[in-house]
Amino acid sequence: MLIYKIFRADEWATLQEQGASDGAPIDVSDGYIHFSTAEQAAETAAKHFSGVEGLTLLACDADVMGDDLKWEVSRGGALFPHLYRQLHMTDVVWSRALPFDGQAHQFPKELE
């Protein structure tokens, strides 16, 4: 199963350069890396990244993460995937630009 992480340009650059990342500042402060399912990703973008340009959407393999990935109740009582370790480049299946068109982020066809 694929799960999704939205990274700002500097966060994505760090993961690419170092091969691993503790995530965004909110991930570091919460002690886990926040992910979304395909159904949750657009709402996550609208809620936490409204108007932000230069984002990258990462699709990651939940099965590779094993027991370090926990499904926990979050926004609206829905289960969200949370990773309790660093994110590794080897977890990333693909990445796509997440352009902002002035109203909303435009998700790739893979999530439609």
C-alpha positions in Angstrom: 0.0 0.0 0.0 1.2 3.5 -0.8 1.0 6.3 1.7 1.9 9.9 1.0 4.2 12.6 2.5 4.2 16.3 1.4 7.6 17.9 1.7 8.7 21.5 1.2 11.6 22.0 -1.2 14.3 22.1 1.6 12.9 19.0 3.3 12.9 17.1 0.1 16.4 18.2 -0.7 17.6 17.1 2.7 16.1 13.6 2.2 17.8 13.3 -1.2 21.2 14.6 0.0 21.3 12.6 3.2 19.3 9.6 2.3 17.2 9.9 5.5 15.2 12.5 7.2 13.5 13.2 10.5 10.7 15.0 8.5 9.3 18.4 8.8 9.5 20.5 11.9 6.0 19.3 13.0 7.2 15.7 12.6 10.3 16.3 14.8 8.2 18.0 17.5 5.5 15.3 17.5 8.1 12.5 17.5 6.9 10.7 14.3 6.6 11.5 10.6 3.0 12.3 9.5 1.7 10.6 6.4 -1.7 10.5 4.6 -3.5 8.0 2.6 -4.5 8.8 -1.0 -7.9 9.8 0.2 -6.5 12.1 2.9 -3.7 13.8 1.0 -5.6 16.7 -0.7 -7.2 17.7 2.6 -3.8 17.6 4.3 -2.4 19.8 1.6 -5.3 22.3 2.0 -5.1 22.3 5.8 -1.3 22.4 6.4 0.1 23.8 3.1 -2.4 26.3 1.8 -0.8 28.6 -0.8 2.7 27.0 -0.4 4.5 26.5 -3.6 7.5 24.3 -4.4 6.0 21.2 -2.7 6.8 17.6 -3.5 4.5 14.6 -3.0 6.3 11.4 -2.0 4.6 8.0 -2.4 6.1 5.6 0.1 5.6 1.8 0.6 3.8 1.2 3.9 4.7 -2.5 3.8 8.5 -1.7 3.8 8.1 0.3 7.0 6.9 -2.7 9.0 6.2 -2.2 12.7 7.7 1.3 12.7 4.5 2.5 11.0 1.4 2.9 13.3 -2.1 3.7 12.2 -3.5 6.2 14.7 -6.6 8.3 15.1 -6.2 11.9 14.1 -8.2 14.5 12.2 -11.9 13.8 12.3 -11.4 10.5 14.0 -9.7 9.0 10.8 -6.8 6.6 11.0 -3.5 8.2 9.7 -0.2 6.5 9.2 2.6 7.7 11.5 6.2 6.6 11.0 8.2 6.2 14.2 11.7 6.3 12.7 13.5 8.3 10.1 12.2 8.3 6.5 14.7 6.7 4.2 15.0 7.3 0.4 14.5 3.5 0.1 11.0 4.0 1.4 10.1 6.3 -1.5 8.5 4.6 -4.5 8.1 7.8 -6.5 8.0 11.6 -6.1 6.0 14.2 -8.0 5.9 18.0 -8.0 2.7 19.3 -6.2 2.0 22.6 -8.0 -0.3 25.2 -6.6 -2.6 26.8 -9.2 -3.6 29.8 -7.0 -6.6 27.9 -5.5 -5.4 24.4 -4.7 -2.6 22.0 -5.1 -2.7 19.8 -8.2 -2.3 16.2 -7.4 -0.9 13.7 -9.9 -3.1 11.3 -11.8 -1.9 8.4 -9.6 -4.1 9.9 -6.7 -7.2 10.6 -8.7 
